[in-house]
Amino acid sequence: MNIAAAFSNVANSTAADRLRQIPMEFWMKVGLGILIIFGTVILIRKVAQVNKSVLAVVSGLVLTIVGFSWIYERNEPSWATPAVKFLSGFFPTKGVVQQKGHGV
């Protein structure tokens, strides 16, 4: 009987009533996602107008800074661990290198 009551309750409610039942946190996340998409499109359009040489130098600088930070701090994401582990033998690190792995 409870199932039949639930279905009749849903059938009698309007779309606006069902939308009001959705938590406000969900709508905030949807709005933030839309803003991020618009911001990304605007950023890509601006970057497409930049001189390619300047873009290459700035991109290389950012990648170098992030890469050396990962090597020094050893806080790289898991997909970059093999490369950072190899490079940490040549560049200085913050302290003792702790191996990341399963059960270590």
Rosetta blueprint (number, residue, H / E / L):
1 M L
2 N H
3 I H
4 A H
5 A H
6 A H
7 F H
8 S H
9 N H
10 V H
11 A H
12 N H
13 S L
14 T L
15 A H
16 A H
17 D H
18 R H
19 L H
20 R H
21 Q L
22 I L
23 P L
24 M H
25 E H
26 F H
27 W H
28 M H
29 K H
30 V H
31 G H
32 L H
33 G H
34 I H
35 L H
36 I H
37 I H
38 F H
39 G H
40 T H
41 V H
42 I H
43 L H
44 I H
45 R H
46 K H
47 V H
48 A H
49 Q L
50 V L
51 N L
52 K H
53 S H
54 V H
55 L H
56 A H
57 V H
58 V H
59 S H
60 G H
61 L H
62 V H
63 L H
64 T H
65 I H
66 V H
67 G H
68 F H
69 S H
70 W H
71 I H
72 Y H
73 E H
74 R L
75 N L
76 E L
77 P L
78 S H
79 W H
80 A H
81 T H
82 P H
83 A H
84 V H
85 K H
86 F H
87 L H
88 S L
89 G L
90 F L
91 F L
92 P L
93 T L
94 K L
95 G L
96 V L
97 V L
98 Q L
99 Q L
100 K L
101 G L
102 H L
103 G L
104 V L
